[in-house]
């Protein structure tokens, strides 16, 4: 696609913006850390645990600056961007520590500013301002739309919706679509119905049994204040020709709205938030995909690849600081690693690495550092060995949340249980060979047949010590990777 | 991997499920399922080295020595040029001969310098490798550990006695092993044979020193002998572990060794040392020279152990650090040992992983 005037203007705005930020950063260095991940990946819990550990000086042995005592203190400061909601840290901590329930999920972008006073290794007192930006991963999946025309997007979405388990979920929408003629005159009610059915299909894909990930446009799932507006009232159409849409047709209307969606939703997000990040952590709930089955795993891989395509990764240099912001460190984190015994953690990291291989190779070429880690921002389980008959099962002990079922009955949210979720394979390729040969999940079979079963567990009981510390797995390694060099 | 095991969940309040503690394992009794919680891995304390402060300002000392060295070199060059000119003035043949000699000397000097630089670089590489191995162990870093082991294989590629261990390790590299475990495995596979050889070297040197001290007529003689033995020992240990330092590298290594000795309180008598000294104090009563010999031997052994720690490319984690006790035993038992046939494994020596 040749650069249009609007993309050139966009680039110029980005450059000016980063120039202004660079001037400010000379006096008071600021690091913008983007935290994202698809729904239920654990973004809110990750940020809450990260800030809680920083503020309270948690047990983070691998995070060098804190462990060697160079961080004097960390404190919260008023959120700098006036148009962005503040991350409600206090409420989330209360939910997590006092009420022992997981905080509510991210529905929109939010931001939190943490200021870290530390002494550099050569003894100078310094301050690092850390802006943590939390946004739904679904919005990220919108970014590739910027480069796609309505016709391309329609064709792609339709093709995807006819594959595997998606076809069944999209049946109602497909039936409606078959009756629509793109060349017919524009009709608000037809558009509304199509959009409603299309949204229903997207929502159904997200169900626990299917756990699909690649579901753009993201605002259809999380409309926020745009619900019902024309920018969200469109759907893909079955287009035969690539000729321009006839004026006044349904096709033309849909195309206009698709472009409007890009203009009012996608572009501002990219400009105001995404392009300003310095560091990025992408949280991935691989365990939900294991629960659902190979189709969900393939879908997750597709979503990660799409996400990675829009990262402007690359090593920061003096000049690039001035003109183009770039993300120079990117961490993939498979969250909820506490639902696996630690013997399986390496395998989980390997599977994550396999899913992000292609895009990671490109980012590495551009000079960005990439790492994959299996972590649990809040560790809710203990490990145990279960001996049943002649088997020794590496298991975990935790309190499943009320309503989770396994075997005979449902859990009441107070009983402890030892869970063996299944062995991850040594070789990640085995999960990816063939759409249904890899393993059995909830999508294609009943719960008793599934090869993996990860139950959701309640947050841990608070420790009875003088300092409230949230237990975690490898949060310190993630912090060291994301912040370590700035605190040297 | 065996056939896939199905997921399962067990309620802890189920009468068929019994929870035991890891400290007091119990029989299964009438329970069908036994749950044993594991100790918290999080409570393991990891030591992380604080970052070293960077030195600020100009390195004046280094500048002084570099400038002075430059001046001396210039002066020397001038003198040589002058000499060749004078010889040319006397006879062309002499002049050409001197020129040829000068060129030869320059080439040889370049070769020596490059060898020394290579030695220093190798020594540096070994030191960095040890630091990286420590970091990989602390962080249980998967990729880091693999890089460490790969570099270790490169450092040790010239050591013939490790040919089999090296190929074994190449196979392990392809398997799925946690970062820290991989470093430990590499230590057991690659370092164990070298450790045995190093221990033998130190013991032999200590023995030689103690014998020579006991029989030497003058203090000056055994001082010189100790010095030569120690320098030789440090060099051979470094060669053994793959550092292969040149002369400059050797000086640096000796400095590091002595510094390490000071840091670890090497001169302080450890409990095993006191035990040995008291036990064999009888020997010292019989002859002052014999006692002195034993003491000198002990000091040599200590220095040797410090040299092992400095030149070993991996830290001692999976294998036990050789202690002065093992060596002192050898040193004092040499008479009995001489009668025996060589044994496959010495006391306290961890045998290499089969």
Contacts between the chains, C-beta under 8 A, distances in Angstrom:
chain1	res1	chain2	res2	distance
A	59	B	42	6.9
A	61	B	45	6.9
A	61	B	46	4.1
A	61	B	48	6.3
A	61	B	138	7.7
A	62	B	46	6.6
A	62	B	48	6.7
A	62	B	138	6.7
A	62	B	139	5.1
A	64	B	48	5.3
A	64	B	50	7.4
A	64	B	51	6.7
A	67	B	48	5.0
A	68	B	48	6.5
A	68	B	49	8.0
A	68	B	50	3.9
A	68	B	51	7.3
A	70	B	50	7.4
A	70	B	51	8.0
A	121	B	50	7.4
A	121	B	51	3.7
A	121	B	52	6.8
A	121	B	53	5.2
A	121	B	54	6.9
A	122	B	53	4.2
A	122	B	54	4.9
A	122	B	56	6.6
A	123	B	53	6.1
A	342	B	41	6.7
A	346	B	142	6.4
A	346	B	176	6.2
A	346	B	177	8.0
A	346	B	178	5.5
A	347	B	176	6.9
A	349	B	142	6.6
A	350	B	176	7.2
A	379	B	42	7.7
A	382	B	37	5.6
A	382	B	38	7.5
A	382	B	40	7.4
A	383	B	37	7.2
A	383	B	38	4.5
A	383	B	41	7.7
A	384	B	35	5.3
A	384	B	36	5.8
A	384	B	37	4.5
A	384	B	38	5.9
A	385	B	35	7.7
A	385	B	36	4.9
A	385	B	38	6.5
A	386	B	8	7.8
A	386	B	10	6.4
A	386	B	33	6.2
A	386	B	34	7.0
A	386	B	35	5.2
A	386	B	36	7.7
A	387	B	28	7.5
A	387	B	33	7.1
A	387	B	34	4.2
A	387	B	35	8.0
A	387	B	36	7.3
A	388	B	8	7.4
A	388	B	10	7.9
A	388	B	32	7.0
A	388	B	33	4.9
A	388	B	34	7.8
A	389	B	32	7.8
A	391	B	5	7.0
A	393	B	5	6.8
A	393	B	8	6.8
A	395	B	10	7.9
A	395	B	35	7.5
A	397	B	12	7.2
A	397	B	35	7.2
A	397	B	37	6.3
A	400	B	9	7.7
A	406	B	9	3.9
A	407	B	8	7.7
A	407	B	9	6.2
A	415	B	11	5.6
A	415	B	12	7.0
A	415	B	13	5.7
A	416	B	11	7.6
A	416	B	12	4.4
A	416	B	13	7.5
A	417	B	9	5.3
A	417	B	10	6.2
A	417	B	11	5.0
A	417	B	12	6.1
A	418	B	9	7.2
A	418	B	10	4.6
A	418	B	12	6.4
A	418	B	17	7.4
A	418	B	35	4.8
A	419	B	7	7.5
A	419	B	8	7.4
A	419	B	9	4.6
A	419	B	10	7.6
A	420	B	5	7.3
A	420	B	7	5.8
A	420	B	8	4.7
A	420	B	9	7.4
A	421	B	7	5.1
A	422	B	4	7.1
A	422	B	5	6.6
A	422	B	6	6.8
A	422	B	7	4.3
A	423	B	1	6.9
A	423	B	4	6.6
A	423	B	5	5.7
A	425	B	1	6.9
A	426	B	1	5.8
A	426	B	176	5.4
A	439	B	4	7.6
A	450	B	7	7.0
A	451	B	4	6.0
A	451	B	6	7.2
A	451	B	7	7.3
A	452	B	7	6.0
A	453	B	7	3.9
A	453	B	9	7.5
A	455	B	9	6.6
A	471	B	42	6.3
A	473	B	42	7.9
A	477	B	139	6.0
A	477	B	141	8.0
A	480	B	139	7.7
A	488	B	51	6.1
